[in-house]
Structures are given as C-alpha cells and as structure tokens.
Amino acid sequence: MLVSASTPTAEAVAALSALAHPGRLEVFRRLVAAGPEGLAAGEIARTTGSLPNTLSSNLAILTAAGLTQSRREGRSIVYSADFGAMRGLLAYLMEDCCQGRPEICADLSPTCPDAPAP
C-alpha cells in the first residue's frame, strides 16, 4: 500500500493507527532518521530497547500499513522508512484536512518540500 494524496481514508487511517502506538512511532522515527540505508532489526532492537517479539510485531504492523519496507542483507533484515508513503500521507492530511483552503495549511508546506501544495 502506498499512501498518496488520493489515498482512500481507510489507508490513511491504517497508517495513522500504526503510528499511534508509542513503540511503533519510536521505531518509525529511528528509521526516518537513518535515511534510505535503514537499520538492521538487531540495531533497532538495541537502540529502542525492544524485545525481539515486540519489535517483530511493530515492524510487521508498520510494513502492513505501507510505512516501512525491508530487504535482506546477508543474515540481517534491514528495515527502512518508505519515504514516498510518508510524504503521501502528509500530503493527504494537508489536502484532506485543509479541504482546498490553502490558507489553513500554508505554513506547513515548507516543512514538507516534496509534498504537493494543498
């Protein structure tokens, strides 16, 4: 699932629901900070203090919501934020919440340079 400005509300709700949990939000924040290179699951567990089964569940939920992706590198699984989905979710929120009234969200646009204007 790729969240975009034309995304149905249900997909946006799934992404926001995934981020509504403090542990998942922390994982997502660390993946965003890591950039496209991502982080190995073991490194995420060490830096967040997550138990392996909890981390696995959190990563599965974030991936199912379309916010993260994974790839195998040798014996490690490396996770990264899906920046296109993140930008799409932000654009959707700006477009949907502003309801075509750019003056409401105009101040937010510079913080998301790749997001389309509302």
URBELNOR-V953065 format. One record per pair of residues at least 6 apart in sequence whose ideal C-beta (glycine too) atoms are under 6 Angstrom apart, sorted by the first residue. I is the first residue (numbers start at 1). J is the second residue. D is the distance in whole Angstrom. If there is no record, write none. Layout:
i=I j=J d=D
i=I j=J d=D
This chain:
i=1 j=11 d=6
i=1 j=66 d=4
i=2 j=66 d=6
i=2 j=85 d=5
i=3 j=11 d=6
i=3 j=15 d=5
i=3 j=66 d=6
i=3 j=85 d=5
i=3 j=88 d=4
i=3 j=89 d=4
i=4 j=88 d=4
i=5 j=91 d=4
i=5 j=92 d=5
i=5 j=95 d=5
i=7 j=92 d=5
i=12 j=92 d=5
i=14 j=65 d=5
i=15 j=65 d=5
i=15 j=67 d=6
i=15 j=89 d=5
i=18 j=24 d=6
i=18 j=61 d=5
i=18 j=62 d=5
i=18 j=65 d=4
i=19 j=25 d=5
i=23 j=58 d=5
i=24 j=58 d=5
i=24 j=62 d=6
i=26 j=48 d=5
i=27 j=58 d=5
i=31 j=79 d=6
i=31 j=80 d=6
i=31 j=81 d=4
i=32 j=81 d=5
i=36 j=80 d=6
i=38 j=78 d=5
i=38 j=79 d=5
i=38 j=80 d=3
i=40 j=76 d=4
i=40 j=78 d=5
i=41 j=77 d=5
i=45 j=55 d=5
i=59 j=79 d=6
i=62 j=68 d=4
i=66 j=85 d=5
i=67 j=82 d=6
i=67 j=85 d=6
i=68 j=79 d=5
i=68 j=81 d=6
i=69 j=80 d=6
i=69 j=82 d=5
i=70 j=77 d=5
i=70 j=79 d=5
i=71 j=78 d=5
i=87 j=114 d=5
i=87 j=115 d=5
i=90 j=112 d=5
i=90 j=115 d=5
i=91 j=115 d=4
i=91 j=116 d=5
i=94 j=105 d=5
i=94 j=118 d=4
i=95 j=118 d=5
i=98 j=104 d=4
i=98 j=105 d=4
i=98 j=118 d=4
i=102 j=118 d=5
i=105 j=118 d=5
i=109 j=117 d=6
